[in-house]
Amino acid sequence: MSGPLEFEILAKSNSTSARVGSVKTPHGSFDTPAFMPVGTRATVKGLLPEQIHATGAQIILNNAYHLMLRPGDGLIRDLGGVHAFMQWDGPILTDSGGFQAWSLADTNQFDDDGITFRSLVDGSRIHLTPERSMEVQNNLGADIIMALDDCPPSVTSSDRLKQQRPDLASAHETQIGKDHRRRLVEAVDRTTRWLERCVKSHARPETQALFGIVQGGPDEALRRRSAEQVVAMDLPGYAIGGVAVGESTEAIAATVKLTAPLLPEDRPRYLMGVGYERDLVDAVRSGVDMFDCVLPTRNGRNGGAFTSQGRIQIRNARFREDLEVIEPGCDCTACVGGFSRAYLRHLFTAGEMLGPILLSLHNIRHFERLMVDIRAAIRDDAWSSLARAWPVLDEGLVEAPGTCGEDLADATTRSAD
């Protein structure tokens, strides 16, 4: 490799902006479009590395902010880096901690220099600057690292957020004030300034690919402005940030459709924190290559199972005597192993840890199977076949967020799984 990352486009759709590609990193390659399971604290909860590999996942996400707090990035560096630490031999991407400024806005202080957090571990004050974020991620040794960005709130807090985390919703509304666009302008320009500082302080550019993040909310002019500023840095890859913070599915799709073409065609494009099936397909058709989301494992731990027909809640009484597997035809460990819905329901009602493990494995495999079928649809321009194989892509069959046993009180920490 001539640099920290190589991206090759292998096929393009004739009818959309979708493409199939391959990303090569120092710890191996992964196919795109790619879905990354989230392992915030150097673990995908409840799963061994070989089990994650068996789902078809080729790259995972860790979170620099959480690993900085515990066990500490210096310790992980001294123990050989995050790959050796967690015994994962494939590519790893680390998020910078910028999203935590959004999800913990009720307990942090924000200025042009950086973000001052109250530690979730011991309550101490932690000052995270672009330079410190780069130091942490350099110490961790991930293959792809993210610039520290300013992720602003959506124009209004969702009712769900107001119910579950009223202090956070209030903090967001204080940030927005009477002029949401002004807050978006501030975020765009601060993100650019912080990116410049990240580039200057990045100590391992030969082995770690730094991605910049485009902000701008739903504002077309600001998205264009942010993309122009960020792309001017000539980085190995770029991300679309500032979505999945309270907008509707339609608003997310519109923002992605606008932003993706503004990013270089020859670099990977990463949509941060978006994960429902229809959202993924919409983004792929707009030209996005990489995704992450906590939905598969968070739902799995709470009894929610994803299927091609839609989501089910395995705790429901109707599954008490159901001998069918979660989804006939699925090749995940749970389904191939013959574990019935009745048995899985028993595990959850009895509080047995095997239930969350099996549903997490199934759910990750669900999204990895979807990625395989999406890549085939791109190569063959077979979007109608994809829709027939995945009825969940029909808007009418997608349940509203939070109806499948999600941990709503923690649903805002999209990369804290």
C-alpha positions as CSV (number, residue, x, y, z in Angstrom):
1,M,0.0,0.0,0.0
2,S,1.2,3.5,-0.9
3,G,-0.8,5.1,1.9
4,P,-2.9,4.2,4.9
5,L,-5.9,3.3,2.8
6,E,-6.7,2.2,-0.8
7,F,-10.2,2.4,-2.3
8,E,-11.1,0.7,-5.5
9,I,-14.5,0.9,-7.2
10,L,-15.3,-2.5,-8.7
11,A,-18.8,-1.9,-10.1
12,K,-21.3,0.9,-10.6
13,S,-25.1,0.9,-10.9
14,N,-26.4,2.1,-14.2
15,S,-29.6,3.6,-12.7
16,T,-28.4,5.1,-9.4
17,S,-25.2,6.5,-7.8
18,A,-24.5,3.2,-6.0
19,R,-21.2,1.5,-6.3
20,V,-19.4,-1.6,-5.1
21,G,-15.9,-1.2,-3.9
22,S,-13.1,-2.6,-1.8
23,V,-11.1,-0.7,0.9
24,K,-7.7,-1.9,1.8
25,T,-6.2,-1.1,5.2
26,P,-3.1,-2.2,7.2
27,H,-5.3,-4.9,8.9
28,G,-7.0,-6.2,5.8
29,S,-9.7,-5.3,3.3
30,F,-13.4,-4.9,3.5
31,D,-16.1,-4.8,0.8
32,T,-18.4,-1.8,0.3
33,P,-21.1,-1.0,0.8
34,A,-20.1,-2.1,4.3
35,F,-22.0,-2.2,7.6
36,M,-19.8,-1.9,10.7
37,P,-21.0,-3.4,14.0
38,V,-20.4,-1.1,16.9
39,G,-18.0,-2.2,19.7
40,T,-17.7,1.1,21.6
41,R,-15.5,-0.1,24.4
42,A,-13.4,-2.5,22.4
43,T,-16.1,-5.2,22.5
44,V,-19.2,-5.9,20.5
45,K,-21.3,-6.7,23.6
46,G,-21.4,-10.4,24.4
47,L,-19.7,-11.6,21.2
48,L,-16.3,-13.1,20.6
49,P,-14.2,-11.9,17.7
50,E,-14.6,-15.1,15.8
51,Q,-18.4,-14.9,16.3
52,I,-18.3,-11.4,14.8
53,H,-16.3,-12.6,11.9
54,A,-18.8,-15.4,11.3
55,T,-21.6,-12.9,10.8
56,G,-19.8,-11.6,7.7
57,A,-18.6,-8.4,9.4
58,Q,-15.3,-7.3,8.0
59,I,-14.7,-4.0,9.9
60,I,-15.9,-2.8,13.3
61,L,-16.2,0.5,15.1
62,N,-14.7,1.5,18.5
63,N,-15.2,4.8,20.3
64,A,-12.1,6.9,21.2
65,Y,-13.9,8.9,23.9
66,H,-15.0,5.9,25.9
67,L,-11.7,4.1,25.5
68,M,-9.9,7.3,26.6
69,L,-11.9,7.2,29.8
70,R,-11.4,3.5,30.5
71,P,-9.0,1.7,30.4
72,G,-7.1,4.7,28.9
73,D,-5.6,5.1,25.4
74,G,-2.0,5.1,26.8
75,L,-2.5,1.7,28.4
76,I,-4.0,0.3,25.1
77,R,-1.0,1.7,23.2
78,D,1.4,0.1,25.7
79,L,-0.4,-3.2,25.3
80,G,0.0,-3.2,21.5
81,G,-2.9,-1.2,20.3
82,V,-6.6,-1.9,20.1
83,H,-6.4,-4.8,17.6
84,A,-4.2,-6.8,19.9
85,F,-6.1,-5.6,23.0
86,M,-9.4,-7.0,21.8
87,Q,-8.0,-9.8,19.6
88,W,-9.7,-8.5,16.5
89,D,-7.5,-9.0,13.4
90,G,-9.6,-7.0,10.9
91,P,-9.9,-3.3,10.2
92,I,-11.2,-1.0,12.9
93,L,-12.6,2.5,12.7
94,T,-12.6,4.8,15.7
95,D,-15.1,7.6,16.2
96,S,-13.5,10.8,17.6
97,G,-15.9,11.7,20.5
98,G,-17.6,14.5,18.6
99,F,-21.0,12.8,18.7
100,Q,-20.7,12.6,22.5
101,A,-20.8,16.4,22.6
102,W,-24.3,16.0,21.2
103,S,-25.4,13.0,23.3
104,L,-24.0,14.4,26.5
105,A,-24.7,18.1,25.9
106,D,-26.4,18.4,29.3
107,T,-23.1,17.7,31.1
108,N,-20.4,19.2,28.9
109,Q,-19.1,22.7,28.1
110,F,-18.3,23.6,24.5
111,D,-16.0,26.3,23.0
112,D,-13.7,26.9,20.1
113,D,-10.8,25.1,21.8
114,G,-12.7,21.8,22.4
115,I,-15.2,20.1,24.7
116,T,-15.0,19.7,28.4
117,F,-16.8,16.6,29.6
118,R,-17.6,15.2,33.0
119,S,-16.2,11.7,33.0
120,L,-18.8,9.0,33.0
121,V,-16.3,6.9,35.0
122,D,-15.3,9.1,38.0
123,G,-16.9,12.5,37.4
124,S,-13.6,14.2,36.7
125,R,-13.3,16.9,34.1
126,I,-11.9,15.8,30.7
127,H,-10.9,18.4,28.1
128,L,-11.1,16.9,24.6
129,T,-9.5,19.0,21.9
130,P,-8.8,18.1,18.3
131,E,-5.1,17.5,19.3
132,R,-6.1,15.2,22.2
133,S,-8.6,13.4,20.0
134,M,-5.8,12.7,17.5
135,E,-3.5,11.6,20.3
136,V,-6.1,9.2,21.6
137,Q,-6.8,7.7,18.2
138,N,-3.1,7.5,17.3
139,N,-2.5,5.6,20.6
140,L,-5.4,3.2,19.9
141,G,-4.0,2.4,16.5
142,A,-7.3,2.0,14.5
143,D,-7.0,1.8,10.7
144,I,-9.5,4.6,10.1
145,I,-9.8,7.5,12.5
146,M,-12.3,10.4,12.5
147,A,-11.7,14.1,13.0
148,L,-13.2,15.8,16.0
149,D,-16.3,17.7,14.8
150,D,-19.1,19.9,16.1
151,C,-22.4,17.9,15.8
152,P,-25.2,20.4,16.3
153,P,-28.7,19.5,17.5
154,S,-31.7,19.1,15.2
155,V,-34.0,22.0,14.9
156,T,-36.3,20.5,17.5
157,S,-35.9,17.7,20.1
158,S,-38.0,14.6,19.5
159,D,-40.8,13.8,21.8
160,R,-39.0,10.6,22.7
161,L,-35.9,12.5,23.7
162,K,-37.9,15.0,25.8
163,Q,-39.5,12.0,27.6
164,Q,-36.4,10.0,28.2
165,R,-33.7,12.6,28.6
166,P,-35.4,16.0,29.4
167,D,-32.2,17.6,30.5
168,L,-30.5,16.7,27.2
169,A,-33.4,18.0,25.2
170,S,-33.3,21.2,27.2
171,A,-29.6,21.6,26.6
172,H,-30.1,21.1,22.9
173,E,-32.9,23.7,22.8
174,T,-30.6,26.2,24.6
175,Q,-27.9,25.6,22.0
176,I,-30.4,26.2,19.2
177,G,-31.9,29.3,20.8
178,K,-34.0,31.4,18.4
179,D,-31.7,31.0,15.4
180,H,-31.0,27.3,14.4
181,R,-29.2,28.4,11.2
182,R,-26.7,30.4,13.2
183,R,-25.9,27.3,15.2
184,L,-25.4,25.3,12.0
185,V,-23.1,28.0,10.6
186,E,-21.1,27.8,13.8
187,A,-20.8,24.0,13.6
188,V,-19.7,24.1,10.0
189,D,-16.9,26.6,10.5
190,R,-15.8,25.1,13.8
191,T,-15.7,21.6,12.3
192,T,-13.4,23.0,9.5
193,R,-11.1,24.7,12.0
194,W,-10.9,21.5,14.1
195,L,-10.2,19.4,11.1
196,E,-7.3,21.7,10.2
197,R,-5.9,21.1,13.7
198,C,-6.5,17.4,13.5
199,V,-4.6,17.2,10.2
200,K,-1.7,19.1,11.7
201,S,-1.5,16.9,14.9
202,H,-2.1,13.5,13.3
203,A,1.1,11.7,14.1
204,R,0.6,8.5,12.1
205,P,-0.7,9.5,8.6
206,E,1.3,6.7,7.0
207,T,-0.7,3.9,8.8
208,Q,-4.0,5.6,9.9
209,A,-6.5,7.1,7.5
210,L,-8.0,10.3,8.8
211,F,-11.6,11.0,7.6
212,G,-13.1,14.5,7.7
213,I,-16.8,15.1,8.5
214,V,-19.3,17.2,6.7
215,Q,-21.8,19.1,8.8
216,G,-24.6,21.6,7.9
217,G,-27.8,20.0,9.1
218,P,-30.6,20.0,6.5
219,D,-29.5,23.4,5.1
220,E,-28.4,22.9,1.4
221,A,-26.1,25.9,1.3
222,L,-24.4,25.0,4.5
223,R,-23.9,21.4,3.4
224,R,-22.3,22.6,0.2
225,R,-20.1,25.0,2.2
226,S,-19.0,22.4,4.6
227,A,-18.3,19.8,1.9
228,E,-16.2,22.3,0.0
229,Q,-14.1,23.2,3.1
230,V,-13.6,19.6,4.2
231,V,-12.9,18.2,0.8
232,A,-10.2,20.9,0.3
233,M,-8.1,19.0,2.9
234,D,-7.6,16.1,0.5
235,L,-8.1,13.2,2.9
236,P,-8.3,9.5,2.4
237,G,-12.1,9.5,3.0
238,Y,-15.0,11.6,4.1
239,A,-18.1,11.2,6.3
240,I,-21.6,12.7,6.4
241,G,-22.2,13.8,10.0
242,G,-25.0,15.6,11.7
243,V,-27.8,13.3,10.8
244,A,-29.7,10.8,12.9
245,V,-30.0,13.5,15.6
246,G,-33.8,13.8,15.5
247,E,-34.7,14.2,11.9
248,S,-37.3,12.2,10.0
249,T,-36.3,9.4,7.7
250,E,-37.3,11.6,4.7
251,A,-35.1,14.5,6.0
252,I,-32.1,12.1,6.5
253,A,-32.5,10.7,2.9
254,A,-32.7,14.2,1.5
255,T,-29.6,15.4,3.3
256,V,-27.6,12.3,2.2
257,K,-28.8,12.6,-1.4
258,L,-27.6,16.2,-1.4
259,T,-24.3,15.6,0.3
260,A,-22.9,12.4,-1.1
261,P,-22.3,13.7,-4.6
262,L,-20.3,16.6,-3.1
263,L,-17.7,14.2,-1.8
264,P,-14.9,12.9,-4.1
265,E,-16.0,9.8,-6.1
266,D,-12.6,8.1,-5.6
267,R,-12.7,8.1,-1.8
268,P,-14.9,6.2,0.6
269,R,-18.0,8.0,1.8
270,Y,-19.2,7.2,5.3
271,L,-22.7,7.9,6.7
272,M,-22.4,8.1,10.5
273,G,-24.9,6.5,12.8
274,V,-27.7,5.6,10.4
275,G,-28.9,2.0,10.4
276,Y,-32.5,1.1,9.5
277,E,-32.7,-1.0,6.4
278,R,-34.5,1.5,4.2
279,D,-32.2,4.3,5.3
280,L,-29.2,2.2,4.3
281,V,-30.6,1.4,0.8
282,D,-31.5,5.0,0.2
283,A,-28.0,6.1,1.2
284,V,-26.3,3.4,-1.0
285,R,-28.4,4.6,-4.0
286,S,-27.0,8.1,-3.3
287,G,-23.4,6.8,-3.4
288,V,-22.5,6.1,0.2
289,D,-20.1,3.2,1.0
290,M,-19.9,2.8,4.8
291,F,-22.3,2.6,7.7
292,D,-22.4,1.9,11.4
293,C,-25.3,1.7,13.9
294,V,-26.0,0.2,17.3
295,L,-29.4,-1.0,16.3
296,P,-28.5,-4.7,15.7
297,T,-26.9,-5.3,19.1
298,R,-29.0,-2.9,21.2
299,N,-32.2,-4.4,19.9
300,G,-30.8,-7.9,20.2
301,R,-30.1,-7.3,23.9
302,N,-33.6,-6.2,24.5
303,G,-35.4,-9.0,22.6
304,G,-35.8,-7.3,19.3
305,A,-35.1,-9.3,16.2
306,F,-34.7,-7.9,12.7
307,T,-36.1,-10.0,9.8
308,S,-36.6,-9.4,6.1
309,Q,-40.3,-8.9,6.8
310,G,-39.8,-6.4,9.7
311,R,-38.9,-6.4,13.3
312,I,-40.4,-8.7,16.0
313,Q,-40.2,-8.6,19.8
314,I,-39.3,-12.1,20.9
315,R,-40.6,-11.5,24.4
316,N,-44.2,-11.4,23.1
317,A,-46.5,-14.1,24.4
318,R,-47.4,-15.2,20.9
319,F,-44.0,-16.8,20.6
320,R,-44.4,-19.0,23.7
321,E,-45.0,-22.2,21.7
322,D,-43.5,-21.1,18.4
323,L,-41.0,-23.7,17.2
324,E,-39.9,-21.7,14.1
325,V,-36.5,-20.1,14.1
326,I,-36.3,-16.3,14.0
327,E,-36.2,-16.3,10.2
328,P,-36.4,-19.4,8.1
329,G,-33.6,-19.3,5.5
330,C,-31.3,-17.2,7.6
331,D,-27.8,-18.6,8.0
332,C,-26.9,-17.0,11.3
333,T,-25.8,-19.1,14.3
334,A,-29.2,-18.8,16.0
335,C,-31.3,-19.9,12.9
336,V,-28.9,-22.6,11.6
337,G,-28.6,-23.9,15.1
338,G,-32.3,-24.5,15.3
339,F,-33.0,-22.3,18.3
340,S,-36.7,-21.7,18.2
341,R,-38.6,-18.5,19.0
342,A,-40.1,-20.3,22.0
343,Y,-36.7,-21.1,23.3
344,L,-35.4,-17.6,22.7
345,R,-38.4,-16.2,24.5
346,H,-37.7,-18.5,27.4
347,L,-34.1,-17.2,27.6
348,F,-35.3,-13.6,27.8
349,T,-38.0,-14.2,30.3
350,A,-35.6,-16.2,32.4
351,G,-32.9,-13.6,32.2
352,E,-30.4,-15.9,30.6
353,M,-27.5,-14.3,28.8
354,L,-27.6,-16.6,25.8
355,G,-30.8,-14.9,24.6
356,P,-29.1,-11.5,23.9
357,I,-26.1,-13.2,22.4
358,L,-28.1,-15.2,19.9
359,L,-30.3,-12.3,18.9
360,S,-27.2,-10.0,18.6
361,L,-25.6,-12.6,16.3
362,H,-28.8,-12.9,14.2
363,N,-29.3,-9.1,13.9
364,I,-25.7,-8.4,12.8
365,R,-25.9,-11.2,10.3
366,H,-29.2,-9.7,9.1
367,F,-27.5,-6.5,8.2
368,E,-24.5,-8.2,6.7
369,R,-26.8,-10.3,4.5
370,L,-28.5,-7.2,3.4
371,M,-25.1,-5.7,2.4
372,V,-24.4,-8.8,0.4
373,D,-27.7,-8.5,-1.5
374,I,-27.2,-4.7,-1.9
375,R,-23.8,-5.3,-3.5
376,A,-25.4,-7.9,-5.9
377,A,-28.2,-5.5,-6.7
378,I,-25.7,-2.8,-7.7
379,R,-23.7,-5.2,-9.9
380,D,-26.8,-6.4,-11.7
381,D,-29.0,-3.2,-11.4
382,A,-31.5,-5.5,-9.7
383,W,-33.2,-3.1,-7.3
384,S,-36.6,-4.7,-7.9
385,S,-35.2,-8.1,-6.9
386,L,-33.8,-6.6,-3.8
387,A,-37.1,-5.1,-2.8
388,R,-38.9,-8.5,-3.3
389,A,-36.3,-10.3,-1.2
390,W,-36.5,-7.6,1.5
391,P,-40.1,-6.6,2.1
392,V,-38.9,-4.5,5.1
393,L,-37.7,-2.0,2.6
394,D,-41.3,-1.1,2.0
395,E,-42.0,1.9,4.1
396,G,-45.2,0.5,5.4
397,L,-43.5,-2.5,7.0
398,V,-40.9,-0.5,9.0
399,E,-41.9,0.0,12.6
400,A,-41.3,3.3,14.3
401,P,-38.1,3.6,16.2
402,G,-38.3,2.4,19.7
403,T,-41.1,-0.2,19.2
404,C,-38.8,-3.2,19.3
405,G,-37.5,-3.1,22.8
406,E,-34.8,-0.5,22.3
407,D,-33.2,1.1,25.4
408,L,-34.8,4.5,24.8
409,A,-33.1,6.1,27.7
410,D,-29.7,5.5,26.0
411,A,-31.0,5.7,22.4
412,T,-29.2,9.0,21.8
413,T,-25.7,7.5,22.3
414,R,-25.7,6.0,18.8
415,S,-22.1,4.9,19.0
416,A,-22.1,3.8,22.7
417,D,-23.0,0.1,22.4
